[in-house]
C-alpha cells in the first residue's frame, strides 16, 4: 500500500510545520497548503487520505472549502479552530468535518485523533472489503452497501462522509435496537465518550438531511427521547 498521506491546510506556517514534524515521525507523508487555492491544487495532483483544515484562512475559509469537498469526496477532515465555543464546533461538524480540535492544541492529541480517523477510513474500509457477511442491508427503501460504500434511498444515491456512513451502518445493522449517543460514539470513534458531547447529534442531523424526505419527521432514524437512536425494521 502507498504511504498514507495527510494534507495540512493552515495559513500559519509555524503550525503547519509543527504538525508536519509530529506526523512525519509517525511515518505519514505530509503535504502542506497555506490557503484554499493551494489545497485544491494539491488535492488535484495527489491522493490524500486525511485533511487537517484550519477554519480561519485568507480568501476562502476552511468551512467553505470543507463544504465544497464534501460534494465529491469522503476523505476524513479534522478541522482546526482558535474558536472554542460549542456552536463553532457544531458548525464545523455540520459542514462535513469528521472531528474538531481547538487551538492551541496538544500535538500528541492531534496525532491520536489523526490515527483514529485514519483507522476508520483506511483499515475499517479494508476490513469491510474483506468481509462479505452483512455487506448489504436494505430497510424499507434505504440500502447500504459496505463493499461499494454506497447508500441509496428509494434508488437515489446519497453521498455520506466516512463517519456518517459508519453511523448509519451501525444503526441499520442493529435495526430495532436503541443505541445511545455514548454507545454510537464509542463504537464509531473508538474513543471514550465525554458528557455534553454533541458530536453524534450533529452527525445524525446531517444523515437525516441526506436520507430523509422530511428531516424534522424522520422515516428512518428515530429518536427515542432520553435513550438514543434506532432504525425500525
N, C-alpha and C positions, 0 to 999 in steps of 0.2 A: 504493500500500500504506500502511496506517496506520503511525504511528510505532512502532518497536519498543519494547516496554515491559518493564522489569525491576523485579521486586519484591524489595526488600531487607528481610529479617526478622532483626532483631537488637535485643536489649533495651538495648544500649549505643548511645545516640543519637548520640554523637560519631562512632562508627564508621560508623553508617548515613548520617550526613550527609557524612562524608568520601567514602564510596563514591558517594553521590549527586552530589557535585561532579565527580568524575572521569568518571562515566558520562554525566552531562549534557553535559560538554564534548565527549563523543564523539557527541552527538546523540541519545542514548537518553532516553526518558521514564522517570523513576524514581518508583516508589511505595514508601513505607516503612511497615512494620508493626513494632511493638515486642514483640509476643508472638504466639502461635499463633492466638488468637481473632481478633485484628485482621487477621492474614494471611488467615485463612479468609474474613473479610468482604470484604476487598479482592479476593480471587480470585473470589468470587461475583459481584462487581459490575464486574469489569474483565477484558479479555483480556490475559493476561500471557504473554510469550514466554520468560522465564527467571526463575528464583528464586535469589537468594543467601540462604542459610539458615544461621543460627548454630545450633550444636548446643545450647549451654548457655543455656536461657532459663527464666524462672519459669513454673510451670504445666507445660503440655505442651512437651516438649523438641523440638529440631529433628529428631531421628531418628524420633520418633513421628509428627510432622507429615509428614515425607517419606514414611514408610511408608503413611500414610493417603492421601496424594496419589497414590501410585503405583497405588492401586486403581482410579482413574478418569482419571488424567491422565499424559500423556507429556512434559509441559513439562520442559526441562532444569533440573537443580538443581545449583548449585555450593554445596557445604557448607563452612562456616567453623568452625574449632575452635581453642581455645587448647591443645588436647592434640595433641602431635606424634608420639606413638608409632605404629608401623606398625599395631598392632591397632586403634587408633581409626580410622585411615584405612580399613582393611578393613571395619570395622563400618559406617562411614558409607556406603561404596560398596554394601555389602550391603543397606542399607535402600532403595536405588534411586537414590542420588545419582549424577550423571554425572562429577563432579570434586570435589576436596577441597583446601582451602587452609588452611594453619596460620597462626594469629595469633601474633605480629604479621606482617603481610604487606606486600609492596611493592605499592602501589596500581597501578603500571604492569603488574605481573604479573597482578593481578586483572583489569584491563581486557583484557589479552591473552587470558586464559582465557575471559572472557565472550565476546569476539569469536569465539574458536574454537568454543565451544559453540553460539553463535547461527549461525555459518556452517554447521555441520552441520544444525541444526534447521530453519532457515529456507531458506537458499539451496540446500542439497543436496536438501531436500524439494521445493523448486520445480523443481530440475533433474530430479528423479525424475518429477514430474508431466508434464514436457515430453518425457521420453524414453520411448519405447514398447518399445524392444528390451530383452529380459530383464526386463520389468516383473513377470513372474510366473514363479517357479521352483518345481517340485514334485520332491521326492525321497522316495520310499518313505513317503508319507503325511504328510510335512511340506511345507507350502506357504507361500511368502512372496510377497506382492503389494506391490510398491513404490508403485503408484498409490493403493491404498486404505490403505497402511501396515497391512496385516492379515497375521497369521500364524495358521495353523491346523495342528493336529496330529490327523490322522485325523478331520477335520471339526470338531474342538473349537477354538474361537478362544482364543488366549492373548494376554495383554497384555504387550508389551515396552516398555521405555524407548527413546527415540530411539537412544541409544548401543548398547543391546543389539540393536536392530533392525539397525543398520549392521553390527555384527559378524557377526550371523547371515547377513545378505545377502552379505557378503564371502565367508564360508565356503561358502555354497551356490553362489554364482556361480563359485567356484573349486573345485567339488566334485572330490574325488580328489587335490587338491594340498595338501601340508602347508604351512601358513603359520606362521611363528614368531610368538611373542608380540611381538617387536620389529616385525615387518612389520605385524601387525594393528594395533598401537598407532599406528604412523606413518601408516598408510593411513586409519584411522578418526579418530584425534585430530588428524592432520596436524601433529604436533609431533615433535620428536626424542625417541627412546626413551632412558631412562636405566637403567643397571644396577640390579637389585634392585627394579624397578617391578612390583608385584603387581596393578596395575590390570586388566590383561587377564585374569589368572587369576580375579580376583573376579567380573568380568562373565561369563566363561564359566561359572562355577559357578552364577550366577543364571539364565543362559539355560537351563542343564541342568535346574535345578529347575522351570522352567516348561514345557519341551518334552519332557523325558524321563520315561518311566514310572518308571524307577529311576535317579536321577541318579548313583548310585555305579557303575552298569553301563550307561553311555550307549549308546543305539542309534544316535544321530545324530552328535553331536560327539565324535570320538575324540581321545584324547591320544596323540601319538607322543613317547614319553619322550625328553627331551633335544633334541627338534627343534621341536615345536609342536602345532598342532591341525589337524584336517581333517574333512570330511564325505565319506563314501564315496558314489559314485553309486548 
